[in-house]
């Protein structure tokens, strides 16, 4: 098990990678958000911290423009693509 200092350093590194690549990822087709969270495999959390790229829907690789392909890892940080549908802001009370 890691000590607290190593975990803090790793989270700082993940935040830095997110910050460095978020704008580029947001320009890719169907991407609606970029965050940090736990990776999922077959609907189950793996316990591995990853960059989470939220997309409206997943598209087969062969149908994507090469520029729109989201890498499996960025700067050594795993990337998990998660389909979330279309996001929209909710109005305030009475809207």
Protein Blocks (a to p, Z undefined) as FASTA:
>chain_A
ZZfklmmmmmmmmmmmmmmmmmmmmmpghiabdcdddddeehiaehiacdddddfbdcdf
klpcfklpccfbeehiacddddebjadddddehZZ
